[in-house]
Amino acid sequence: MQMKGPTSWDEYLDLVHQAVYEVDELRTCMMEEDDMEDTDLYNQYVGQLDVQLRELYDAMTGGRYQFPSDADLPFMSLVQRYGRFIPFRGLLELINKTHRNGLV
């Protein structure tokens, strides 16, 4: 099922906030995880993804964010590399699509 794009700034901001929350949830799961192999994999991208999403959210709430843009958001390089291991990949792709194309 494909997620519907945001139609307002508040909906877009909420999507980014939701992605920050998903990273927090993933970190919680990692701390509880017994499988070291999975934890090592997640550690390769979770920290960077967290920083980049929080910077995006701060830019949005601080009035420094602009869209649409012809460039992908910085976290898309992580999505391209680790996407199949990111449970909320679709959310990140929707945020980037909105960044590039604007609101629906």
Sequence and secondary structure as in RCSB ss.txt:
>XXXX:A:sequence
MQMKGPTSWDEYLDLVHQAVYEVDELRTCMMEEDDMEDTDLYNQYVGQLDVQLRELYDAMTGGRYQFPSDADLPF
MSLVQRYGRFIPFRGLLELINKTHRNGLV
>XXXX:A:secstr
      SSHHHHHHHHHHHHHHHHHHHHHHHH   HHHHHHHHTTHHHHHHHHHHHHHHHHTT      SS  TT
HHHHHHHGGG TTHHHHHHHHHHHHH   
